[in-house]
Amino acid sequence: MAVKMFQDKVAIITGSSRGIGKATAIELLKNGATVVLNGRNQERLSQAENELKAIGGNVLTVCGDVSKPNEAKELVDKTIETFGRLDILINNAGVSMRGDMSELTPEVYKTVFETNVFGVVNLTIPALPHIKKTQGSIVFVSSLAGIRGLPGLSAYCSSKMSLRAIAESIRIEEAKSKIHVGLIFVGFTEIEFEKKTISADGSLINIKDRAKFKVQSTESVAKAILKNIKKRKFRTTLSRIGKINAIMQPMLPGLVERILIRSIDKIKKRS
Ligand SMILES: NC(=O)c1ccc[n+]([C@@H]2O[C@H](COP(=O)([O-])OP(=O)(O)OC[C@H]3O[C@@H](n4cnc5c(N)ncnc54)[C@H](OP(=O)(O)O)[C@@H]3O)[C@@H](O)[C@H]2O)c1
C-alpha cells in the first residue's frame, strides 16, 4: 500500500469543530495524519469527532479555549501524553468583528486579540519544543485582512497582521532548528450556517449570507494549507484578489487605498 503524505504525523488543529479547521483536519486525516481536534463547544466538537471517525484513522478531541493559557497548554500536554509526539500545529481558531473604529468599544479589540493573537501565543510556546524535536511545522491561518487594513475590520486586520510578525520572528529565531513556519493569507471563504461575528458594541451578530458571492470552499483552503506544509513554504496567498493585493499593496499602496475608498460601500455590503 502507498505511504500517505502525512503518514505517522501528529497534528493539532485549533478551532477544528467546523469551517476551515474541520476541513483541514479531514484532509490531514485522509492523508494519513493523526489529528487532534479542538474547539470550545463540546457538542460541536463531538459532532466533528464522529464525522472524522467515520472516515477512519486516529482522532483525539480536546475541548478548550485557546485564549486561556492553561487550556492551550493542556491541548499540547494531552497530545503528547496520548501520541508521544507533535509534528504539526495549525493555529486556525479565530474570531472576526465588524464596525468602524468610531463606533467600537475597546472590549471588541480585547476579545478579538484574546483568541486571534494570545490564543496563538498560548499554544505556540508550549508546542515549540515538541515541534523542534520532530522538525515539524507551525502554521498560522491569517487572512487577506492581514495584508492591509480594511474598513470596518480594524481589530480583525490588526490581529491577523500580528501573525505575520510572530511568524517572521520565529523563522529567524528557529532557523537552526529547521522547523517549518507557514503563513496562510485566506480569502473570502464559505462559512457555516449562522456563523457569528462580534459587532461594534461587543454583542454577537450573524455574518451576512455569502451565497450570492464567489467564495472559496473550505476544502480548497484546507488543500492549500496541506500544500504549504508539504512544500514547507513560508507564505501562501489564496484567491485571485488576494494574489493581486499582495503584489499591489507594497508597490502601489496609494492606488490600493484609492480603490478601497471608492469601493467602501461594496466592501461593507459583502463583509
Ligand atoms: N471564512 C473566511 O472567509 C475566512 C477568511 C480569512 C481568514 N479566515 C480565518 O480562518 C480561520 C477559520 O475561519 P472559519 O471561517 O473556518 O471560522 P469558523 O467557522 O467560525 O470556525 C472557527 C473555529 O474556531 C473555534 N474557536 C473560536 N474561538 C476559539 C477559542 N478561543 N478557542 C478554541 N477554539 C475556538 C470555533 O469553535 P467554538 O466556537 O466551539 O470554540 C470553530 O471551531 C480563522 O482564523 C479566520 O480568521 C477565515
The ligand as a Gaussian input file, in Angstrom:
#p B3LYP/6-31G(d) Opt

LIG

0 1
 N      -14.097000      32.167000       6.475000
 C      -13.409000      33.139000       5.904000
 O      -13.884000      33.815000       4.943000
 C      -12.006000      33.447000       6.368000
 C      -11.245000      34.350000       5.614000
 C       -9.955000      34.641000       6.028000
 C       -9.428000      34.056000       7.153000
 N      -10.190000      33.202000       7.886000
 C       -9.601000      32.640000       9.105000
 O       -9.681000      31.234000       9.063000
 C       -9.848000      30.711000      10.390000
 C      -11.082000      29.811000      10.426000
 O      -12.211000      30.572000       9.977000
 P      -13.651000      29.885000       9.758000
 O      -14.408000      30.762000       8.844000
 O      -13.491000      28.450000       9.449000
 O      -14.244000      30.074000      11.244000
 P      -15.474000      29.329000      11.990000
 O      -16.304000      28.560000      11.031000
 O      -16.123000      30.362000      12.837000
 O      -14.704000      28.319000      12.926000
 C      -13.903000      28.790000      13.958000
 C      -13.449000      27.615000      14.800000
 O      -12.646000      28.126000      15.862000
 C      -13.191000      27.708000      17.127000
 N      -12.829000      28.740000      18.095000
 C      -13.127000      30.063000      18.079000
 N      -12.572000      30.683000      19.137000
 C      -11.877000      29.732000      19.827000
 C      -11.095000      29.748000      21.005000
 N      -10.905000      30.870000      21.711000
 N      -10.538000      28.579000      21.424000
 C      -10.725000      27.422000      20.722000
 N      -11.462000      27.364000      19.608000
 C      -12.037000      28.498000      19.164000
 C      -14.689000      27.510000      16.835000
 O      -15.336000      26.624000      17.720000
 P      -16.044000      27.129000      19.095000
 O      -16.816000      28.375000      18.750000
 O      -16.883000      25.995000      19.545000
 O      -14.913000      27.400000      20.022000
 C      -14.602000      26.879000      15.438000
 O      -14.272000      25.502000      15.539000
 C       -9.937000      31.914000      11.311000
 O       -8.690000      32.186000      11.884000
 C      -10.348000      33.034000      10.370000
 O       -9.941000      34.294000      10.839000
 C      -11.465000      32.881000       7.522000

